[in-house]
Structure formats: structure tokens, C-alpha cells
Amino acid sequence: MAPSLSKLTGRTDVKIALAASAALSAWLIRNSIKSRTPKSTKPGRLSPEEQIQYMIKERGQKSPRAQVDARFLAELNALWKIMMPGFWTKESGFMILIAISLISRSMCDLWLIQQTTLVEGSIITMNHGEFRRLLIQFFTAMPLISLVNNVLKWSIGELKLRIRTNLSLYLYQEYMKGFTYYKVSNLDNRISNADQLLTTDIDKFCDTIVDLYSNISKPLLDIGIYLYRLTVNLGASTPGIMMVYLLLSGVLLTYLRRPTARMTVQEQKLEGEFRYVNSRLITNSEEIAFYQGNHREQLTLLASFYKLTRHLRKFLNFRVCMGFIDNIIAKC
């Protein structure tokens, strides 16, 4: 009889082959994405999209690379002191509340798994009394589990709002101090989309910081509980092998995800450029109407928009490919 699919995928050599095929497919996908990068046809002539980039930012200037280094950590520490004024603050209290909610949610998940197993066992054994008792316990615990989940959502949302408030108040205080707003708009061309930075970028930055905190602490807690249970039941050898596999797969996925930071920075840059082009049209609408430059401005807007959508589509394809590879490695 032919082996079943579950037995086939449970073999170690099959897992290694699947991981190798995933790595090979990731390498091919990455090379194909690089090969589709548009190149300038003639050095003396610029396309409309390149002209927009030239108007917003000089092409000779190189923007700093997005990477985690000592400078990044120092800047993050400076921003963290603004967002978190001290330990005995409401922001720190919400961080502690998020940690408690995450621990409670993990305990609820473990209880749900155990309770579901007992319910299935009572169904298999046709024990009606046990089934009714477990079902009553299940429905009785649902309000508490729902409360834990919603407290977690509320604390995360409130923490995002509070750190955004602290950061926005500080930046607006510096932005409106003296003639800083005038210098940024008219004398200094390093920042062309201050409105984008002070509104959308701050919102996304605060969301990312809080999501990073919750998305790191919850998996670490789950891994600790999972390893403890495996060590107690199966010994230390099985968790050790799993940790080695997780470490190697994590290194591989981290290497394959390296373009994510660059693409994210480019996405925010293009979003800012597109918003700047629209705001420039509103600001100079009288001059544009006087010289009848509406068709030229329409071409500029469409070129900026198509440049943004092309990058978003490229980023979407990359995320889909990475999700495909991630699912293969995670299921092995």
C-alpha cells in the first residue's frame, strides 16, 4: 500500500527536501524581482517619473540605508524617552497591562485546547453527562476569555494613542518653535513632505512600535511554555532539535526578508511624494490656472501615482512569495 501523505511529510529527509526547495524558490523569486527593476534608457533624458523624483529630491543625494545598527538604536532610544516619559507613567502601566493580558490569553488558549480535547473525548465515548458538564464549563468561561481578548485590544489601542500623543506634541512644539516651520518649507529642501511625516508616518511608527512589543512578547511566552511542556513530557532532546531547526529557519527567513526594510522605506517615500504633488497642486492652483498648466500637472500626478502603484504591486508580490516560503518552512 502506498504511504499516506502525513507519513511521507513526517520523514526527516522529506522535510529537508522541502526546506531546500523553499530556499531555492526564494532565491529564484528574489532574482526575478531584481531582474524586473526598471533601468534608465538614456542618461541625458529623464522619464516623467524620474523628473518627479528630481523635483522632490536631488538624484545625486543618497538616502541612508535602513538597517539596525548603533545609530538606529540610539535614535530609537531618543524617541523612546519622548514616548515613554518615565516608569511611573500611564504608558508604562499600559505596557504592564498588555503583558498581563498576553499571559492571561496564553493561559486561556491552553485551557481551551485542554477543554476541547475533553469535549471530543466525551463525544467519542458517548458520555452525555460529561459532555453536558464540559459544555456548561465552556460557555461559562466564554465571557472571561472574551474579556481578556478585548482588554488586550483596548490596552494596545490606548498605548498607541498615548505614545502618538506624546510624540506628536513634542514634534509640533519643535516644529512651531520660532521660524522652524518656515525654514523647513522654504529654506531647507531636505524635508519636502513635512505634513506626511507629522501625520501618517507618526501614526504608522507608533502602531509599529506597539505591535512589535506585543508580537515579540507573545511568541516568546508561547515558545517558553511549549518548550517547558515538551521537556517535561519528552525530555530535553526533542526541544533541542526543534530549537536548532527554528534557529536555522529563522536565519534563512531573516536573510530572505532583507529587502522588506528597503521596500518599506521606499513605499513611505513614494507615498510622501504623491501627497506632496497633490498638496503642491492645491498651493499653486492659482498660478497653474493662470498659465493653463492643468494638463502638465495631470501628467505629473498620474506619473507619481503609477510609480507608487508599481512599487506597491512589487512589494505585494514579494510579501506573497515570502508568505508562501514561510508557510512551507513553518509547516515542516
C-alpha positions in Angstrom: 0.0 0.0 0.0 1.3 3.5 -0.8 2.3 5.6 2.1 -0.1 8.3 3.2 0.7 12.0 2.9 1.1 12.6 6.6 3.6 9.7 6.9 5.5 11.0 3.9 5.8 14.6 5.2 6.7 13.3 8.6 10.0 11.9 7.4 13.2 13.9 8.1 14.6 13.7 4.6 11.3 14.9 3.1 11.4 17.9 5.5 15.0 18.7 4.4 14.0 18.5 0.8 11.0 20.8 1.3 13.2 23.3 3.1 15.8 23.2 0.4 13.1 23.6 -2.3 11.7 26.6 -0.4 15.1 28.2 -0.2 15.7 27.6 -3.9 12.4 29.0 -4.9 13.0 32.1 -2.7 16.4 32.6 -4.4 14.8 32.4 -7.8 11.9 34.7 -6.9 14.3 37.3 -5.5 16.5 37.2 -8.6 13.4 37.5 -10.8 12.2 40.6 -8.8 15.7 42.2 -9.2 15.7 41.5 -12.9 12.4 43.3 -13.3 13.7 46.5 -11.8 13.4 49.3 -14.5 16.6 50.9 -15.7 17.0 54.3 -17.3 17.2 54.2 -21.0 19.2 57.3 -21.8 21.4 59.2 -19.4 20.5 62.6 -20.8 16.8 62.2 -20.8 14.6 61.6 -17.8 11.2 59.9 -17.8 8.3 61.8 -16.2 8.6 59.6 -13.1 12.3 60.5 -12.8 11.5 64.1 -13.3 9.1 64.0 -10.3 11.8 62.4 -8.2 14.2 65.1 -9.3 11.8 67.9 -8.4 11.3 66.5 -4.9 14.8 65.3 -4.1 18.1 65.7 -5.9 19.1 62.5 -7.5 22.8 63.0 -6.6 22.0 62.7 -2.9 22.0 59.2 -1.4 19.5 58.4 1.3 20.8 56.5 4.3 20.1 52.7 4.3 17.5 51.4 6.6 19.3 48.9 8.9 19.5 48.0 12.6 22.8 49.4 13.9 24.1 51.5 16.7 22.8 54.7 15.2 19.3 53.2 14.8 19.3 52.1 18.4 20.4 55.5 19.6 17.7 57.2 17.6 15.1 54.7 18.8 16.2 55.3 22.4 15.8 59.1 22.0 12.3 58.6 20.6 11.5 56.1 23.3 12.3 58.7 26.0 9.8 61.0 24.4 7.1 58.4 24.0 7.7 56.9 27.5 8.4 59.9 29.8 9.2 57.6 32.8 8.4 54.4 34.5 5.7 55.6 36.8 3.5 56.8 34.0 0.3 55.7 32.4 2.2 54.5 29.3 4.3 52.1 31.4 1.1 50.9 33.1 -0.5 50.1 29.8 2.6 48.1 28.8 2.3 46.1 32.0 -1.4 45.6 31.3 -0.6 44.3 27.9 1.9 41.9 29.3 -0.6 40.6 31.9 -3.2 40.3 29.2 -0.9 38.3 27.0 -0.1 35.9 29.8 -3.8 35.6 30.5 -4.5 35.0 26.9 -1.9 32.2 26.7 -3.5 30.6 29.8 -6.9 30.8 28.2 -5.6 29.2 25.0 -4.1 26.3 26.9 -7.4 25.9 28.8 -9.4 26.0 25.5 -7.1 23.3 24.0 -7.5 21.1 27.0 -11.2 21.6 27.2 -11.7 20.9 23.5 -9.8 17.7 23.9 -12.0 16.6 26.8 -15.2 17.5 24.9 -14.1 15.5 21.9 -13.3 12.6 24.2 -16.8 12.7 25.8 -18.3 12.7 22.3 -16.3 9.7 21.3 -17.2 7.7 24.5 -20.8 8.8 24.2 -20.8 10.1 27.8 -23.8 12.5 27.8 -23.4 13.7 31.4 -19.7 14.5 30.9 -20.4 16.2 27.6 -23.1 18.5 29.2 -20.8 19.3 32.2 -17.9 20.3 29.9 -20.2 22.2 27.6 -21.5 24.2 30.5 -18.0 25.0 31.7 -17.1 26.0 28.1 -19.9 28.5 27.8 -19.4 29.8 31.4 -15.7 30.6 30.6 -16.5 32.4 27.3 -17.3 35.8 28.9 -14.0 35.7 30.8 -12.0 34.8 27.6 -13.8 37.5 25.6 -13.0 40.0 28.4 -9.3 39.1 28.2 -9.1 39.4 24.5 -10.9 42.8 24.5 -8.8 44.1 27.3 -5.8 43.2 25.3 -7.1 45.1 22.2 -8.1 48.1 24.3 -4.7 48.3 26.1 -2.9 48.1 22.7 -5.0 50.8 21.1 -4.8 53.1 24.2 -1.0 52.7 24.3 -0.7 53.5 20.6 -2.8 56.6 21.1 -0.8 57.8 24.1 2.6 57.4 22.6 1.4 59.1 19.4 0.1 62.0 21.5 3.4 62.3 23.3 5.4 62.2 20.2 3.1 64.5 18.2 3.1 67.1 20.9 6.9 67.1 21.2 7.4 67.3 17.4 4.8 70.1 16.9 6.4 72.1 19.7 9.7 71.9 18.0 8.1 72.4 14.5 6.3 75.6 15.6 9.2 77.0 17.6 10.5 80.2 16.1 10.6 80.0 12.3 11.3 76.3 12.1 8.1 75.7 10.0 9.2 78.4 7.6 12.7 77.1 7.3 11.5 73.6 6.6 9.1 74.7 3.9 11.1 77.4 2.1 14.8 77.3 3.1 15.6 73.7 3.7 14.9 71.2 0.9 15.8 68.0 2.9 12.2 67.6 4.0 9.7 68.2 1.3 6.7 66.4 2.9 6.6 67.6 6.5 2.8 67.1 6.6 3.3 63.4 5.7 6.0 63.0 8.4 4.0 64.7 11.1 0.7 62.8 10.4 0.8 59.5 8.6 4.4 58.5 9.4 4.0 59.2 13.1 0.8 57.1 13.2 2.4 54.2 11.4 5.5 54.5 13.6 3.5 54.3 16.8 1.5 51.4 15.5 4.7 49.5 14.6 6.3 50.1 18.0 3.3 48.7 19.9 2.8 45.9 17.5 6.5 45.0 17.8 6.2 44.8 21.6 3.1 42.6 21.5 4.2 40.4 18.6 7.5 39.6 20.2 6.4 39.1 23.8 3.5 36.7 22.9 5.5 34.3 20.7 8.4 34.2 23.3 5.9 33.4 26.0 4.3 30.7 23.9 7.7 29.2 23.0 8.7 29.1 26.7 5.5 27.3 27.7 5.7 24.9 24.7 9.4 24.0 25.4 8.6 23.5 29.1 5.8 21.1 28.3 7.9 19.2 25.8 10.8 19.0 28.2 8.6 17.6 31.0 6.9 15.1 28.7 9.5 14.0 26.2 12.9 15.1 27.7 15.3 17.7 26.6 16.5 16.1 23.3 13.3 16.8 21.3 13.0 20.5 22.2 16.8 20.9 21.5 16.3 19.6 17.9 13.3 21.8 17.4 15.2 24.9 18.6 18.1 24.2 16.2 15.6 23.9 13.3 13.8 27.0 14.4 17.1 28.9 14.7 18.3 27.8 11.2 14.9 28.5 9.6 14.8 31.9 11.3 18.3 32.8 10.0 17.2 31.8 6.5 13.9 33.7 6.6 15.7 36.8 8.0 18.1 36.7 5.1 15.3 36.4 2.6 13.3 39.2 4.2 16.2 41.7 3.9 14.5 43.7 1.1 11.5 44.3 3.3 13.0 47.2 5.1 14.2 48.9 1.9 10.8 48.4 0.2 9.0 49.8 3.3 11.2 52.9 3.3 10.6 53.3 -0.5 6.9 52.9 0.0 6.7 55.7 2.6 8.9 57.9 0.4 6.7 57.4 -2.6 3.6 58.0 -0.5 5.1 61.2 0.7 6.0 62.2 -2.9 2.5 61.6 -4.1 1.0 63.5 -1.2 3.5 66.4 -1.9 2.5 66.6 -5.5 -1.2 66.8 -4.6 -0.5 69.5 -1.9 1.7 71.4 -4.3 -1.2 71.5 -6.8 -3.5 72.9 -4.1 -0.9 75.5 -3.1 -0.2 76.7 -6.6 -3.6 76.3 -8.1 -3.9 80.0 -9.0 -0.7 80.1 -11.0 -1.5 76.7 -12.6 -4.9 78.0 -13.7 -3.4 81.3 -15.0 -0.8 79.5 -17.2 -3.2 76.7 -18.1 -0.9 74.1 -16.8 -3.6 71.6 -15.8 -2.6 69.0 -18.4 1.0 69.1 -17.3 0.1 68.8 -13.6 -2.2 65.9 -14.5 0.7 64.1 -16.1 2.8 64.8 -13.0 0.1 63.4 -10.7 -0.5 60.3 -12.8 3.2 59.6 -13.1 3.7 59.9 -9.4 0.6 57.7 -8.8 1.7 55.0 -11.3 5.2 55.0 -9.7 3.6 54.4 -6.3 1.3 51.6 -7.5 4.0 49.8 -9.4 6.1 49.7 -6.2 3.1 48.6 -4.1 2.4 45.8 -6.6 6.0 44.7 -6.5 6.0 44.8 -2.7 2.8 42.8 -2.6 4.3 40.1 -4.9 7.3 39.9 -2.6 5.2 39.5 0.5 3.1 36.8 -1.1 6.2 34.9 -2.1 7.7 35.3 1.3 4.4 34.1 2.9 4.5 31.0 0.6 8.0 30.2 1.7 7.3 31.0 5.3 4.3 28.6 5.4 6.4 25.8 3.9 9.2 26.2 6.4 6.8 26.7 9.3 4.8 23.5 8.5 7.9 21.3 8.1 
